Amino acid sequence: MSEVYNVRLEPVGLEFEVQEDETILDAAFRQGIALPHGCKEGQCSACKCIKLEGEIELLKHSTFALNDFERESDHILMCCTKAYSDIEIELLNFDEELLSRSIPVKTYEGKIVDFSALSHDIRGVDIEIDAPLKFWAGQYVDITVSTAGGETITRSFSMANPPSEAQKLSFIIKKYPDGRFSNELDDGGIKVGASVSISGPFGMCFRREEREGPVILVGAGSGMSPVWSILNDQVVSAEDRQILFFYGARTENDLIKLEEIKSLTEQYPLVEFIPVLSHAEEDSDWTGERGFVHESVERRLQELDIQGQGDVYACGPPPMIEALAPILFMNDFETDRIFFDKFTPTSGSSSVH
């Protein structure tokens, strides 16, 4: 049996136990303490903090996430750190609402009950699990599945369904040329009826409640998945807030869920859908926004004079997030009103979306 040590988090004063054979982040998740995190595998630096006291082992990680100078000054990544004594940690960034709404990470068994082609490179996948999963709109889970060829694959995907649908989970998954999970769906390696294991929930980009100002949703590609969950959760809440829903795609053929979006906007007049095409043909009859989605966001913020007001939830590939971030800061949005879900590429056995 492994040793058990105590972890103390400053400046919040929280304490929890960590076993010698688990990382600090995994121990926190297991006990329902949602600490800042992103990739969970030492690639993104979201869980970076400072070790004040104690003996630790720092596992393999990216020097981009934690460089040599930081290591020498006792900075650590909680997702890559194991404890070998009681330790004390100073959090460099923390979200009190995240901590107050923490949900213990659990593992569920289930099976794939349906998948469909939403576009030429985006797939819809439905999974039924053996017990309800409590999560907040916008969060994600790790899915582990064995292919017909006997290969085990673990990937991270955001739920597209709202939290009210807790036992049948829906996912919007982009197909990449070398994507082991998504390509197995098309090639028959992962079939309807396949058994899966789901672990979660994870993620800090979830819908905040009882806030003022508009809700600004920005998605691209499979970034529709958490945005769709947040949108559907928001419209059934009692909050009377304007919702601007931006979605970036290359061409009209890349737009998805148009019928569902039309029905939703007709039912909820506070919702405005703004599709943006980056590669619309010049001679096409497309009358909507053209260019990149971050450019459309900036134009609309200026037109509506809502700089710095409301909450922004942006989900999609790194280039979209990196282009959008400075625009939001230049338009006076505070960091506690901006929530990003950057879909990072595969690294090793798992990936974020």
Beta strands, then each sheet from edge to edge (+ up, - down):
strand 1: 4-10
strand 2: 14-19
strand 3: 48-53
strand 4: 56-58
strand 5: 75-77
strand 6: 81-83
strand 7: 87-91
strand 8: 106-117
strand 9: 122-129
strand 10: 140-146
strand 11: 152-158
strand 12: 168-174
strand 13: 195-202
strand 14: 215-220
strand 15: 243-249
strand 16: 271-277
strand 17: 289-290
strand 18: 311-316
strand 19: 338-342
sheet 1: 2+ 1- 7- 3+ 5-
sheet 2: 4+ 6-
sheet 3: 11+ 10- 13+ 8- 9+ 12-
sheet 4: 17+ 16+ 15+ 14+ 18+ 19+
end
